[in-house]
Amino acid sequence: MKYIVTHSSPDMDALTSCWLIKKFLPGWEDAKLMFVAAGERVLPLPKGQSFEYAVEKKGEDEYIHVDTGLGPLDHHQTSDIKVCAASLTLDYVISEMDKAAPKMHSDKLEALKRMIGVVVEDDHFREVFWGDPIADYHMFNLIDILEGLKYKNPNQDEYYAGFVFEALDAIRHTFENRIWAEQEIKEKGIEFETRFGKGIAFSGINDSVVKLSQKMGYVIAVRKDPRKGYVRIKARPSSGKKDDVDLTLVYEKLKKMDPNATWFLHVSKKMLLNGTTKNPKMKPTKLPLSDIIEVVKGV
């Protein structure tokens, strides 16, 4: 049997390390979790307290200690703020995966590295330097949710692990989608000028480019789905200024140019939809993206 050993009341570093091993280390997907007092281990320290491999054996069983036990995947022997158990575990998993085939796609690997970067920051208490660190929205992140789980359900380590593993799976896919969106913006985004500032348009299936573009400072983002023909136009939320973008004129012009399509203008006047997964009855426009961009440029 295979066992992953970490400390009781596991933090994000410990759980992320366990998740990496179960998710990506060949042959360890069914490994059982074991929880010990912080700093302790299941097996005695090897003679001389040196380790040749992360995997330790006792009879037919195999063990990997993470974030406890002073092994190669426990970072408590170093004061390096760029290292934590999860970063050591990722390096180890990558080295083992490199021996297998096929190797992980570079975008997927980049997503994991960026995830672990956040875990390293948290494990060294660097979250105090994050933007607006006492803002309430930080309470919705997984790190704080884990703390809430411990208050709500004390002494349930297996429960914390199951919850966090599911969340990390979702976060990984979100990171992969984010990296894809970053590439789309850089390589395929069509920039244009409006009197409010820069806009950007895309023909593509990744809807994440819309929100990410707004976060990057574009005042208007347009996406046309090449498969379904649907169009999504979003302006940045209101800042309270008189010159905030109002998409009413765009709505009226596009509706006149293609009256057979379904156009929905949100009450905020910041979002114009022509098709959405929330309403499959909407009819897509036949207008090309270039025509839509010209209309938006004149708002």
C-alpha positions in Angstrom: 0.0 0.0 0.0 1.1 3.6 -0.6 0.8 6.3 2.0 1.2 10.1 2.0 2.0 11.4 5.4 1.5 15.0 6.5 0.7 16.9 9.7 -2.7 17.1 11.4 -4.9 20.1 10.8 -3.2 20.4 7.4 -2.6 23.9 5.9 -2.8 24.8 2.2 0.9 23.9 1.8 0.4 20.4 3.2 -2.8 19.7 1.3 -1.5 21.0 -2.0 1.6 18.8 -1.6 -0.7 15.7 -1.1 -2.9 16.7 -4.0 0.1 17.0 -6.3 1.3 13.5 -5.5 -2.1 11.9 -5.8 -2.9 13.8 -9.0 0.3 13.7 -10.9 2.9 11.2 -9.4 2.6 8.0 -11.5 1.1 5.1 -9.5 0.2 7.2 -6.4 -3.4 8.2 -7.4 -4.9 5.7 -4.9 -2.5 6.5 -2.1 -4.0 6.8 1.4 -3.5 9.9 3.6 -2.0 9.7 7.1 -1.9 12.5 9.5 0.7 12.9 12.3 1.6 15.6 14.8 3.5 18.4 13.2 7.1 17.6 12.7 6.7 13.9 13.3 6.9 10.9 10.9 5.6 7.4 10.5 9.0 5.8 9.9 12.1 6.5 11.9 14.7 8.9 10.5 17.1 7.1 8.1 20.5 6.6 9.6 22.4 9.8 9.6 19.2 11.7 8.9 19.9 11.7 5.2 17.5 10.8 2.4 18.2 9.4 -1.0 14.6 9.3 -2.2 11.3 10.9 -1.3 9.7 7.4 -1.3 10.5 5.3 1.8 9.7 1.6 2.2 8.6 -0.6 5.0 8.0 -4.1 3.9 5.6 -3.9 1.0 4.3 -0.5 1.9 5.6 2.8 0.6 5.5 6.2 2.3 6.1 9.8 1.2 6.3 12.4 4.0 5.3 16.0 3.0 5.5 19.2 5.1 6.6 17.1 8.1 9.3 14.6 9.2 12.4 16.5 7.9 12.5 14.6 4.6 13.2 16.0 1.1 9.6 17.3 0.8 9.6 19.1 4.2 10.9 22.7 3.9 11.3 23.3 7.6 15.1 22.9 7.3 15.4 26.1 5.2 14.5 29.8 5.7 14.2 30.4 2.0 10.9 32.3 1.4 10.7 31.0 -2.1 10.4 27.4 -1.0 7.6 25.4 0.7 6.6 21.8 0.8 4.4 22.2 -2.2 7.2 23.7 -4.3 9.5 20.9 -3.3 6.8 18.4 -4.1 6.1 20.0 -7.5 9.8 19.8 -8.4 9.8 16.1 -7.4 6.7 15.3 -9.3 8.0 17.0 -12.4 11.3 15.0 -12.2 9.3 11.8 -11.9 6.9 12.7 -14.7 9.9 13.5 -17.0 10.8 9.9 -16.9 7.3 9.0 -18.2 5.7 9.7 -21.5 4.0 11.7 -22.7 5.2 14.7 -20.8 2.8 17.3 -19.4 1.9 20.1 -21.9 3.7 23.3 -21.1 0.5 25.3 -20.5 -0.6 22.8 -17.9 2.8 22.9 -16.2 2.7 26.7 -16.2 -0.7 26.6 -14.5 0.7 24.3 -11.7 3.7 26.5 -11.2 1.6 29.6 -10.9 -0.7 27.8 -8.4 2.2 26.8 -6.3 3.6 30.3 -6.4 0.5 31.4 -4.5 0.9 28.6 -2.0 4.5 29.6 -1.3 3.5 33.2 -0.7 0.8 32.1 1.8 3.0 29.7 3.6 5.5 32.4 4.3 2.8 34.9 5.4 3.4 37.1 2.4 -0.4 37.6 1.9 0.0 40.7 4.1 1.7 42.3 1.1 -1.1 41.4 -1.4 -3.2 44.2 -2.9 -5.7 45.6 -0.3 -5.0 42.7 2.1 -7.8 43.3 4.5 -10.5 43.6 1.9 -13.5 41.3 2.4 -13.1 39.6 -1.0 -10.0 37.8 0.2 -12.3 35.9 2.6 -13.6 34.1 -0.5 -10.3 32.5 -1.4 -9.5 28.9 -0.7 -6.9 29.6 1.9 -9.4 31.4 4.1 -12.2 29.0 3.3 -10.0 26.2 4.7 -9.7 28.1 7.9 -13.5 28.4 8.0 -13.8 24.6 7.5 -11.6 24.0 10.5 -13.8 26.3 12.7 -17.0 24.7 11.4 -15.8 21.0 11.4 -12.9 20.7 13.8 -10.5 17.7 13.8 -11.7 16.3 10.4 -8.5 16.1 8.4 -9.8 13.7 5.8 -12.8 16.1 5.2 -10.5 19.1 4.7 -8.4 17.1 2.2 -11.4 16.0 0.1 -12.8 19.5 0.0 -9.5 21.2 -0.9 -8.6 18.5 -3.5 -11.8 19.2 -5.4 -11.2 22.9 -5.2 -7.6 22.6 -6.4 -8.8 20.6 -9.4 -11.1 23.4 -10.2 -8.4 26.1 -9.7 -6.1 24.2 -11.9 -8.6 24.3 -14.8 -9.2 28.0 -14.1 -5.4 28.7 -14.3 -5.2 26.8 -17.5 -8.1 28.8 -19.0 -6.5 32.0 -17.7 -3.2 31.2 -19.4 -5.0 30.4 -22.6 -6.9 33.7 -22.4 -3.6 35.6 -21.9 -2.3 34.0 -25.0 -5.5 34.9 -27.0 -5.2 38.5 -25.9 -1.6 38.8 -26.8 -1.8 36.9 -30.1 -5.3 37.4 -31.5 -6.8 40.5 -29.8 -7.9 43.2 -32.3 -7.3 46.5 -30.6 -9.4 49.6 -31.5 -9.9 53.1 -30.2 -13.1 54.6 -28.7 -13.6 58.0 -27.2 -13.5 56.3 -23.8 -10.3 54.5 -24.3 -9.0 51.3 -25.9 -11.2 48.5 -26.8 -10.4 44.9 -27.9 -12.2 42.3 -29.9 -11.8 38.5 -30.4 -13.1 35.7 -32.5 -12.7 32.7 -30.3 -14.4 30.2 -27.9 -12.7 31.3 -24.7 -15.0 33.7 -23.0 -12.5 34.5 -20.2 -10.8 37.0 -22.6 -13.7 39.4 -21.9 -13.3 39.8 -18.2 -9.5 39.5 -18.3 -9.3 42.3 -20.9 -11.3 44.6 -18.7 -9.0 43.8 -15.7 -6.1 44.7 -18.0 -7.6 48.2 -18.6 -9.6 47.8 -21.9 -12.8 49.9 -21.6 -14.8 47.6 -24.0 -14.3 44.0 -24.9 -16.1 42.2 -27.8 -16.1 38.4 -28.4 -17.7 36.6 -31.3 -18.0 32.8 -31.0 -17.0 31.3 -34.4 -18.9 28.1 -33.7 -22.3 29.5 -32.7 -22.0 33.0 -34.0 -23.0 34.6 -30.7 -21.6 38.0 -29.8 -20.8 39.3 -26.3 -20.0 43.0 -25.7 -19.0 44.3 -22.3 -18.0 47.7 -21.1 -16.1 48.3 -17.8 -18.4 48.7 -14.8 -19.5 52.2 -13.9 -17.0 54.4 -12.1 -19.5 57.1 -11.3 -18.1 59.5 -14.0 -20.2 61.2 -16.5 -18.3 59.8 -19.4 -18.9 56.1 -18.5 -19.6 53.9 -21.5 -23.3 53.4 -22.4 -23.9 50.6 -24.9 -27.5 51.8 -25.8 -26.4 53.3 -29.1 -24.5 50.2 -30.0 -27.6 48.1 -29.2 -29.9 50.3 -31.4 -27.5 50.3 -34.4 -26.8 46.5 -34.3 -30.5 45.8 -33.9 -31.2 48.0 -37.0 -28.4 46.3 -39.0 -29.5 42.8 -38.1 -33.1 42.8 -36.8 -33.5 39.0 -37.1 -30.8 38.5 -34.4 -31.7 38.5 -30.7 -30.1 41.5 -28.9 -30.3 41.9 -25.2 -29.1 45.1 -23.5 -28.5 44.7 -19.8 -30.2 47.3 -17.5 -26.7 48.6 -16.5 -26.1 49.5 -20.2 -22.7 47.9 -19.8 -23.4 44.5 -21.4 -24.9 43.7 -24.7 -25.6 40.0 -25.5 -26.4 38.2 -28.7 -26.7 34.7 -27.5 -25.8 33.1 -24.2 -25.7 29.6 -22.7 -28.3 30.9 -20.2 -30.8 31.4 -23.1 -30.3 29.0 -26.0 -33.4 30.4 -27.8 -31.5 33.6 -28.7 -30.7 33.9 -32.5 -27.1 34.7 -33.4 -26.2 37.6 -35.6 -25.0 37.2 -39.2 -22.9 40.3 -38.9 -19.1 39.8 -39.2 -16.9 40.8 -36.3 -15.4 43.7 -38.4 -18.8 45.3 -38.7 -19.5 45.0 -35.0 -16.1 46.6 -34.2 -17.0 49.6 -36.4 -20.2 50.1 -34.6 -18.6 49.9 -31.2 -15.8 52.3 -32.2 -18.5 54.9 -32.8 -20.2 54.7 -29.4 
